[in-house]
Amino acid sequence: MHELGIAEKIVEIALASIPEGIENPKVERMNLRIGKFASVVEDSLRFCFGIVVKDTPLAETELIIENVPVLVHCNKCNFEWEVDDPIFKCPECHGTDLEMLSGREIDIDSIELAD
């Protein structure tokens, strides 16, 4: 289950981003962007996140996950489309010289602290 490692890294980054000097910081919300082809099981990530944040300023954090679609660009005809299945062939020119523009990312979009 690589979601545990992902959760640990997310928490590490979030804790490092809390400004120094804030007494008893509390993170209310963390917004993530996770690509459809990032191979992350959302329920597993939420479960692992809940374990990792225990006894930290993130303990009661609401984890909001935006699923990012797989967007592909054909270098031959410049067509861009959203991929729903693992068939990577341009629907316009049937070319295979493709570039994946999105869909593999795991990003922390924002971290919201309580007032």
C-alpha positions, 0 to 999 in steps of 0.5 A: 500500500503506497498510500501510506508513504504518500500520506506521510510525505503529504503530512511532512510537507504540510507540517513544514509549511506551517509558519513559525511563531503560530501558537497551537496551529491547527490545519482545518483543510488540505486541498489535494489534486490527484491524477486519475493515473497516479494509482492512488486509492482515495479511501486508502489515502484517507485512511492512512492520512488519518493514522499519520496525522494523529497527535499533530496539528493536522489531526482534525484536517478535512482532506479534500481531493480533486480528481484530475483527468488524464489529458493527452496531446497528440504531437502529430496533429495537435489534438488534445483530449481527455482519456478515459481508458488506457488506449493511447492513440489519437482519435483524430489522426490515429498517431501514437506520438503523444504527450500526457499533459495531466493525470499523474500528479499528486499535488498539495493545492492549498493548506488552510489554517484555522484562525 
